[in-house]
Amino acid sequence: MPAGWAPAAASALLNTLNSGGENGQLHAGDPGIAGTANPSAVTTREVITHSTSAAGSPLALTNAPAWTMVATETLSYLSVWDDASAFRFSVPLDVAQGVNAGDTVILDALDIVLGPVAA
């Protein structure tokens, strides 16, 4: 058996991460260790929902949160918060995205994986 997380343990940890709601905030640079550095001009944290993990499967995004931009900037990170108050983690966007005031930014994927999962 390859080394890795037991599927049930991986699912338990992922589902704990997924409990209590999630909120995403855009950033124009690395959010840093506290998740508060380089915030976008749009400071609203939009609700993010994920599927439930089973047998170690990733948490898959189940909604498409959207932000209406208020300034011209280049977005490069997303921070994820629990109930809009406790920083959980941040991720770089696949591609830094230049935006203008009035543009709508839609998050279309944010899978969370804990791996490898033992087979």
N, C-alpha and C positions, 0 to 999 in steps of 0.2 A: 504494500500500500504506500503510495507517495505521501511524503510529509505534508502536513497541513492541518487546518482546523477540522474538527469533527463537524459534520453538517449541522447537527442540532445545536452545537455551541455557537457556530457562526450565525445561524438564524436567530438564536436568543440574543446575541450581542447586537446584531443589526436591528432587530425589532425593538430593543431597548433604546437604541439611537433614534429610532423612528417614532417613539412614544412622545406624547406631549406636544405635538405640533412642531412645524419647522417654518421659518421665515427667511427669505433670501434678500440680501442687500448687494447692490452693485458697487464696484470699486474701480477707480482709475489707476490703481497700482496695488501692490501687495498689501493686504489688510493688516499684516503683522500678527504678533502673538496674541493680542487682545481682540483682533478683528475690527479695530476701529480706525486704522490708518488709511489714508487715501480714499475716503468715501466718494462716491459719485455725487454730483449736484442733486440727484434725486435721492433723498434720504429715506423714502418709504421702503419698508420691508414687506415684500409680498409673500403670501402664504404659498408654501410648497408642500405637496402631498406625494407620498410614495406608497407603493404596494407593500404587502407584508412578505417577509422572507420565509421560505420553506426549503428545507434540506440544503441550507447554505446559499440559496439563490440571492442575487443582488436585489437591492431595493431599487425599483424602477419608478421614475417620475410618472405620476398619474394625472397631473394637471399641467397647464401651460401658463405659469405666472407671467404677467406683462407689466412693464414699467413705461410710462410716458416721460420722455426726456425733457428737461427744462434748460439744458445748456449744451453747448458744443464741447465734447470731450472724447477721450478714447478709453473705453472700458476694457479691463483685462482680468478682473477677478470677481468672484462671487463669494460672499461670506454667508454662512448658514447659522441661524440662531434658534434657540429653543424658546418658545413662547415670547419671542421678540425682546428678550432681555439677557439671556445667557449665550455667549458665543460658543459654538460647537466646533466648527472647522471652516476652512476656506479652500477654494480650488481655483486654479487659473482657468480662464476661458480657453477653449481650443484655439481661438484666434482672437487677438485684440481687435476690438470693433470700434471704429470711429462713428460717432452719432452726433446729431444736431437737435436743437430744441424742437419739440413736436414729434420727433421720431418715437416709434414704439419698439421696445426691445422685448422679445419673447424668449423665455427659457424653454427649449424644446427637449432637453435631455439632461438628466443629472442622476446617473445610476451610482449607487453606493455599493461597493464590493468589499468583502472581507475575505482575503484569500492568501494562499491557495486553500481550497477546501479539499480535504482528503477524499480520495476515490476508493 
